[in-house]
Amino acid sequence: MVYSSNVYLVLGDWSAIEDVNTLIDVGNDSAVLTEILRAPTGVGKKAVAQVICTHSHFDHTALLPAIRERYAPTVYGHPVCACVETPLRDGQTLRCGDRIFEVIFTPGHSEDSVCLYCQTDGVLFVGDTPVVIRTADGSHEKNFADALERLAQKDVRAIYFGHGDPILTNANQILRESLSNVRCAIRLHGNGEISENG
């Protein structure tokens, strides 16, 4: 009954000491704290070593004070995201669990939206970034279109959202179709120029 986002706890395959236990968003539901206690986070290290906020909206960040109090993690996010102390850079990489993720700034849903992409597994965490766009009726800014083009060029096999179920099939095709619709909308509505490659 609590309005909250999806919360993802990224662990290594073997919960090794060097794996960096990472929460992607923290949500607004205290049940997350119980779920962390149940997770196989490993021995001799923090159950939550870092938090990455996909953006600053309350349904993704409201539990942050409780997470900070219990685990004292490093909290990452976009530089304009007020709830973080460690700003991310577009294109930087971070270790999450036992994988490396690339940070991709994706303004559109909010100014401080970021996505996280793991090339090894083809996994993309998008928060609330609107990556499924089924028509050319909308209005889109050029910076969002450019970010979506970057995502569409990746080998994405699974998309995990801030709300709702993941996409586990045809993820690349969906991103390419979304980009095509955004390009068409920009041409129709005159919201700016974007490149035609990719």
C-alpha positions as CSV (number, residue, x, y, z in Angstrom):
1,M,0.0,0.0,0.0
2,V,3.1,2.3,-0.1
3,Y,3.8,4.1,-3.3
4,S,7.4,3.2,-4.0
5,S,9.8,2.4,-6.8
6,N,11.4,-1.0,-7.6
7,V,14.6,-1.4,-5.6
8,Y,17.4,-3.6,-6.9
9,L,20.1,-5.1,-4.7
10,V,23.1,-6.1,-7.0
11,L,25.3,-8.8,-5.5
12,G,28.1,-10.8,-6.9
13,D,27.5,-14.4,-8.1
14,W,29.5,-15.7,-5.1
15,S,29.1,-12.9,-2.5
16,A,32.9,-12.6,-2.5
17,I,34.6,-10.1,-0.2
18,E,35.6,-7.9,-3.1
19,D,32.0,-7.7,-4.5
20,V,30.4,-4.3,-4.0
21,N,26.9,-4.8,-2.7
22,T,24.9,-2.1,-4.4
23,L,21.3,-0.8,-4.1
24,I,19.9,0.8,-7.2
25,D,17.4,3.2,-5.8
26,V,16.1,2.7,-2.2
27,G,12.4,3.3,-2.7
28,N,9.8,4.5,-0.1
29,D,8.9,1.2,1.6
30,S,10.6,0.1,4.8
31,A,10.0,-3.6,3.8
32,V,13.3,-3.1,1.8
33,L,15.2,-3.1,5.1
34,T,13.8,-6.6,5.8
35,E,14.6,-7.9,2.4
36,I,18.2,-6.7,2.6
37,L,18.6,-8.8,5.8
38,R,17.3,-11.9,4.0
39,A,19.7,-11.4,1.0
40,P,23.0,-13.4,0.7
41,T,25.2,-10.3,1.0
42,G,28.3,-12.2,2.1
43,V,30.3,-12.2,5.3
44,G,32.9,-9.6,6.5
45,K,31.6,-6.7,4.5
46,K,28.7,-4.2,4.4
47,A,25.4,-5.6,3.3
48,V,25.0,-2.3,1.4
49,A,28.3,-0.7,0.4
50,Q,26.9,1.8,-2.1
51,V,23.6,3.3,-3.3
52,I,23.0,4.6,-6.8
53,C,20.0,6.9,-7.2
54,T,18.6,6.9,-10.7
55,H,17.0,10.3,-9.9
56,S,15.8,12.2,-6.9
57,H,12.0,11.7,-6.9
58,F,10.8,10.7,-3.4
59,D,9.4,7.3,-4.4
60,H,13.0,6.3,-5.3
61,T,14.9,8.0,-2.5
62,A,12.6,8.4,0.6
63,L,14.2,5.4,2.4
64,L,17.7,6.9,2.1
65,P,17.9,8.2,5.7
66,A,17.2,4.8,7.1
67,I,19.6,3.1,4.7
68,R,22.3,5.6,5.6
69,E,21.7,5.1,9.3
70,R,21.9,1.3,9.1
71,Y,24.7,0.8,6.5
72,A,26.5,4.1,6.0
73,P,26.9,3.5,2.2
74,T,28.5,5.7,-0.4
75,V,25.5,7.4,-2.1
76,Y,25.9,8.2,-5.8
77,G,23.7,10.2,-8.2
78,H,23.6,12.9,-10.8
79,P,25.5,16.1,-9.7
80,V,22.2,18.0,-9.4
81,C,20.6,15.3,-7.3
82,A,20.4,16.9,-3.8
83,C,20.2,13.6,-1.9
84,V,23.7,12.3,-2.8
85,E,27.1,13.2,-1.6
86,T,29.1,11.6,-4.4
87,P,28.3,13.0,-7.9
88,L,28.5,10.7,-10.9
89,R,30.0,11.6,-14.2
90,D,28.4,10.7,-17.5
91,G,30.3,7.8,-19.0
92,Q,32.1,6.8,-15.8
93,T,32.1,3.2,-14.6
94,L,31.3,1.7,-11.2
95,R,31.7,-1.8,-9.8
96,C,28.3,-3.1,-8.6
97,G,28.4,-6.6,-7.2
98,D,31.0,-8.3,-9.3
99,R,30.2,-6.5,-12.5
100,I,31.2,-3.1,-14.1
101,F,28.4,-0.7,-14.9
102,E,28.6,2.4,-17.2
103,V,26.7,5.5,-16.1
104,I,24.7,7.2,-18.8
105,F,23.0,10.5,-18.1
106,T,19.4,10.4,-19.6
107,P,17.6,13.7,-19.0
108,G,13.9,13.4,-19.9
109,H,11.9,12.2,-17.0
110,S,13.9,14.5,-14.8
111,E,17.0,16.7,-15.1
112,D,19.0,14.3,-12.9
113,S,18.0,10.9,-14.4
114,V,20.7,8.3,-15.0
115,C,20.8,4.8,-16.4
116,L,23.2,2.0,-15.6
117,Y,24.5,-0.4,-18.2
118,C,26.4,-3.6,-17.7
119,Q,28.0,-4.8,-21.0
120,T,28.9,-8.2,-19.6
121,D,25.2,-9.2,-19.1
122,G,23.5,-6.7,-21.4
123,V,21.6,-5.4,-18.4
124,L,20.2,-1.8,-18.4
125,F,18.7,-0.2,-15.3
126,V,16.6,2.8,-16.4
127,G,14.9,4.1,-13.3
128,D,12.0,6.2,-14.7
129,T,13.7,7.1,-18.0
130,P,11.1,6.6,-20.7
131,V,12.8,4.1,-23.0
132,V,9.6,2.5,-24.3
133,I,8.0,5.0,-26.7
134,R,5.5,3.4,-29.0
135,T,4.3,6.4,-31.0
136,A,5.6,9.5,-32.7
137,D,3.0,11.7,-31.1
138,G,5.0,12.9,-28.1
139,S,7.3,15.9,-27.6
140,H,11.0,15.2,-26.9
141,E,14.0,17.4,-26.2
142,K,17.2,16.9,-28.2
143,N,19.3,15.9,-25.1
144,F,16.8,13.1,-24.4
145,A,17.0,11.9,-28.0
146,D,20.8,11.9,-27.9
147,A,20.8,9.8,-24.7
148,L,18.3,7.4,-26.1
149,E,20.5,7.0,-29.2
150,R,23.4,6.1,-26.9
151,L,21.3,3.4,-25.2
152,A,20.0,2.0,-28.5
153,Q,23.6,1.5,-29.7
154,K,24.3,-0.8,-26.7
155,D,23.9,-4.6,-26.6
156,V,20.9,-4.5,-24.3
157,R,19.3,-7.8,-23.4
158,A,17.3,-6.9,-20.3
159,I,15.8,-3.6,-19.1
160,Y,14.9,-3.1,-15.5
161,F,12.5,-0.3,-14.7
162,G,11.8,1.9,-11.7
163,H,8.2,0.7,-11.8
164,G,6.7,-2.5,-13.3
165,D,8.1,-5.6,-14.7
166,P,11.4,-5.9,-16.7
167,I,11.8,-6.5,-20.4
168,L,13.7,-9.7,-20.9
169,T,13.2,-10.3,-24.6
170,N,13.7,-8.1,-27.7
171,A,15.2,-5.2,-25.6
172,N,17.5,-4.0,-28.4
173,Q,14.6,-3.9,-30.8
174,I,12.4,-2.0,-28.4
175,L,15.1,0.6,-27.9
176,R,15.6,1.0,-31.6
177,E,11.9,1.4,-32.2
178,S,11.6,4.0,-29.4
179,L,14.5,5.9,-30.9
180,S,12.8,5.9,-34.3
181,N,9.6,7.2,-32.8
182,V,11.5,10.0,-31.0
183,R,13.3,11.0,-34.1
184,C,10.0,11.1,-36.0
185,A,8.4,13.2,-33.3
186,I,11.2,15.7,-33.3
187,R,11.0,16.0,-37.1
188,L,7.2,16.4,-36.9
189,H,7.1,18.8,-34.0
190,G,10.3,20.8,-34.6
191,N,11.8,20.1,-31.1
192,G,15.4,20.2,-32.4
193,E,17.8,18.4,-34.7
194,I,19.2,15.0,-33.9
195,S,21.6,12.9,-35.8
196,E,20.4,10.2,-38.1
197,N,23.1,7.6,-37.4
198,G,23.0,4.9,-34.8
